Amino acid sequence: MPPHDVHHAFIAWASDRVDDRARPLFARMAARAGIAHRWSVLPGVGGASAVEAGGFYADGMPGTAARMAIYAEAAPGLALAAIGALGEQVGLDGITHLVVASCTGFVAPGIDQIIAARLGLSSAVERLLIGFMGCYAAIVALRSARHIVRSDPGARVLVVTVELSSLHLQQEDAVEPLLAMLQFGDGAAAALVSAEASGIALGRPFAANLPDSAALIRWTITDTGFAMHLDGAVPGRIGTALTEPGFVATVTGGTPPADLFWAVHAGGRSILDAVQSALALPVDALSASRGVLADNGNMSSATLMFVLARLLADPPAARSGVALAFGPGLAAEGLALRFAT
């Protein structure tokens, strides 16, 4: 995570924007969000935040070019910090492929090329950049790495997710968009995918679109950054899908949900509640996801990687599980998981 905790400064900023009648509602919803901290690459002045005097947003909404200039510098730096942390846990020699997921910025040469160059990777290393797929992009990145290793068992794939959601604050004064912005923070994560039988094994992938829901999650590129639309109907739509036997079988592979461990993208408290309720999961089944939400908020594609890191650090009793994320479309993407050791 970057060093600047912005969650409570954002709540104060947003509270001043809503009208007097809506302020109590916003305060209640913010308190119920299950988030204690969110982090940003944007510094303030003298310990203040980016929305306070002297900060990036203090004098209005900067243009997309100014936001992308920060992305071009800060996103590779945060990604390299995550890779460095990974290197303290596992050897990163002999990398053959680099897979990078990011949907909160654009730069060319791409962030994958910047990361590869700063790591000193050979130009022969094959690169894949997964862009603008949103919250389920970590699944796509890990799935792609799995396909690479299955086709070339000698491959060592470095997977990186990096998101700077805090670059996209918008000029809003309505409760719903402010609550959507309340969810998001910055973060980066890295993983090594290989044929070595250790860690978490990546199994059967699955993907499904939820019918009649394409407009519920979307990003719009504007002159002042990327505007996120997160409809309040999303949790209910997910909950409904997870009561449909065919969809549940796609997600679980036919195993009773309570017999699996769960790595669910921490898209928000209400989304986690919907998954837990619809699948009748034990009370602590989503503790890793809820912990990430509390400590980091929703970091888009990086979030699921943080959940997997918690599960690796504190393995659950079940040895088989599911990684599940929802994003634009409204689409569900996932992988069967198994602890290899």
N, C-alpha and C positions, 0 to 999 in steps of 0.2 A: 504494500500500500504506500501511497505518497504520504508525506508527513502532516498534512493540514487537515484537521478534523473540522468539517463544515456543517455538520448536521444541525446543531442548535442555532448557529448563525442563520442558516437558511430558514428555519422555522420562524425566527424573529422577523426576518425580511419578508417572508410570505405573509405572516400575520398582519403586517402593516399594509399589505396590498389589498386584502379582501375587505369588503365593507363590514360595518358593525354588526349587521344581522348574521353574516356568514362566519364571522370570526369564531364564535363558540363551536360551530360545527367543525371548522378546520382544526381547532385546538384538540377536540375530541378525537378526530381521525388521526391526527399526527401522534397523539399519545398512544393510540391503539396500533400503530404501524409495526411495532415490534423491532424498531430500529433505534439503537443508541448512538451509533457513530457512522459517519460516512466520510470518505477521505478524498482530497482533491490535490491535483498538482498545482493549482492556482494559489499563490501566496497572497496574504494580505499585507498590511503595513503595520509594523509594531505589534505583531501578534494578533491583529484583527483578521477578518476573513475577506474573501474576494468581493463580497457584496457590501462591505463597509468602506469608509472613507479611504481613498487611495487605492482600493482594490480594482480588479479587472472589470467588475460590473458596476462600480460606484457611480459612473457618469452616464449610465445607460447601457444599451445592448451593443457590444462590439460587432463588427461585420464578420462574415464567415471567413474572409481572408485572414483576419487577425487571429481567429480561433484556430485555423489550420496551421498558422505559423507556430503556435504553441504546440499543437499536436506533433508537428514534424520534429520538434526538438525533445519534447517531454515523453512522448510515447515510446520511442526507442530506449530512452534512458530507464524508464520504468520496466520495460520488458527485459532489459539487460540485468536489472537488479533481481528480477524473478529468476532469470537463468542462473545468476550467481548463487542464489539461495538453493536452487536445484543442484548445482555443482558441489555444494557442501554435503549432499546426501548420496550422490551417485556419480560415477565417472562419466564425463561427457566427451571422451575421446572417440574418434572414429565416426562422427556424425555424418550420415549419408544424405539425409533429407531434412528440410526445415519446413514446417507447416505453421503458418501464422494466421490467427483470426483476429480481426478488428473491424468494428463497424462505426466507430465514432470519429473517424478522420480519414483523409486522403492525402497522399504525398507520392510523388514520383521523382526519382526512383522509389519503389515501394518500400514500406516499412520492413518487409522481409529482406530486401537487399541491404538496407541500412543495418539491420541486426546482423546479418551474415558478415558484412564488412567489418563491423566493430568487434565481432567475435573472432575475426581472422579465419573464417571458414573458407575452404577451397571454393573456387568458382565452379568446380565440378559438382558441388552439393546441389541437389535438386530442390527447388523451392515451390511452395504452393501458398498463395495468399487468398484467404477466405474473407470476403468483405461484405458488409451490409446485410448479414444474415441474422444479426441481433442475438437474442438471448440463447438460442440453441446452437450458435456457431461452435461452441466447444465440443458438442457432440459431433458435428460435421468434421471438425479438425481431428478428433480422436478416431472417428470412423475412417477417415482418409488415411491416417497413420496405420490403422489396423490393416486396411487393404494393401498398403505398401509392404508391410512386413509379411503378410500372407503370400504376396507374390515374390518377395525377396527376403527369405529368412535371415539373411545377413545384414539387413537394413537396420540402422539406428536412427530413429526419427525424433527430432526435437520439435515438440509441439508447444507453441506459445500463444497465449491469448492476452490481449492488452486493450483496455478501454478507458477513455477519458471522457466519461459522461458529463462531468462538471463543466466542460467547455460549451455546453449547449443550453444553458439557462435561457429562458424566454421571458418576454415582457407579458406576463399574464396577471389577471386579478380575479379569476374565477377559481372556485375551490377545486374542481376536478383536475384541471391541468396542473395546478400547484401540487396537488397530492400525487400526481404522476411523477413530477420532478422530485418530490420528496423521497422517492424510492432509490434514486440513482446516485452512485458514487464511482470513483476511479479505482482501478486495480489491474494487476497483471499476474499471470501465473505461467508456469512452465512445467512440462512433463517429458520424460523419455519413454518412448514406445519401442520395444524390441521384442525379439522372440525369446528372450531370457525368461525363465519361469519364476518370476518374483513379482511382488507387488500385487496389483489388481489386474486380472486378465480381462481383456476386452472381448466380449462375445457377440452374439447375434445382434446386428443393428435393426432398427425399425424406424419407420417414418409414416406419418399420417396427417392429412389435413382435416381439420374439423369443419364440416359443411356449414355454409352460410355464415362465416365468421371472418372473412378476409379483411374487413374494415376495422376490426376490433383492436388490432395492434399495428401501428404503422409509424414510419418516420417520414417527414417531409423536409427536403433541403430548402432552406430559406436564405435570404440575404443576411440573416442574423443566426446562423448555425442550423442545426438539425432539430426540428420540432417533433417531439415525441407525442404520439396520441396513444393513450392506454385507456381503453374503455372500461367503465365500471362493470360491464357485463362479462368481462373475461373470466373471473373466478367461477361464476355460475355456469358459463359455457364449458369450462374444463370439468367442473363437477358433474355436469350432465353427461359428458362424453365418457367419464370414468364409471358411469353406471351402466353403460352399454356393453353387454357381454363380449361382442366381437372386438370392440376397441380394447377392453381390458385384456383379452386373450392376446392381442397384438403386443401389448405392453409387457405382460408378465410371462408370455410363452406358455401359459397354462398352469403355472405354479400359483398356489394361493398367495395373495399379496402379503398376508401376515407372516409367511414363511421366508420372505425375502428381506434383505436390507435395501434401503432406498437412498439414492443420491439425487435429490430433486432440486432443480434450479430454484434458488430463493428469489423468485420474482416479486414477492410481496407476501405479507402475512395472510391475506385473504386467499391467495392462490395456494399456499401451503395448507391452509385450513380446508380448502375445497378438495385437494388431493387426499388428505388424511381422512376426511369424513367419507368421501365417496368410496374409498378402498377399505374402509373400516380398519385402518392401521392402528397398531398399539400406540399409546400416548407418547412414547419416546421415539417412535420410528423416524421422525423427521428432525431429530435433535441437532444433527450436524447442519442441516439446511437452516434451521431457525437460529443456530449460533452464528452462522455466516451472515444472515440477514441482520442480526442484532449488532454485530461488530463491524460490518462493512457495507450494509445495504445491498442493493442490486447493482452489480458491476457488469451487467450485460454478459457477454460471453465468458468473462473471467470467473463468474460466480460459481458455476458448477465445478470448476477446477479447485476452487477453495473448499467446496464441500467434499470432494474426493480426497483432498489433503487431510481433512479432519478424520475421515474414515480410515485412511492409511495410518494416521497417528494413534487412533483409538479404535481398532477393528471391532465391528459388531459381532454378536454371537453367530448370526447367520453367515454362511460362507458364500452364498449366491445372492445376487441383488440386481437392481435396475438403476441405470442413470436415465433421467427423464427431464426434458426441458421443453418449454413452450415459447413460441416467438411469432414474428410476423407471419400472417397467413390466414387464420390462426393455425399454426402447424405444431405438431408434436414430433420430437426427434428423440431417439434414445438408443441405448446399448444394454444388452445383458452384461452383467459383471460377475466376476468370481474371484475370491481371494486365492492367488496362486500358491501361497505359502501359509 
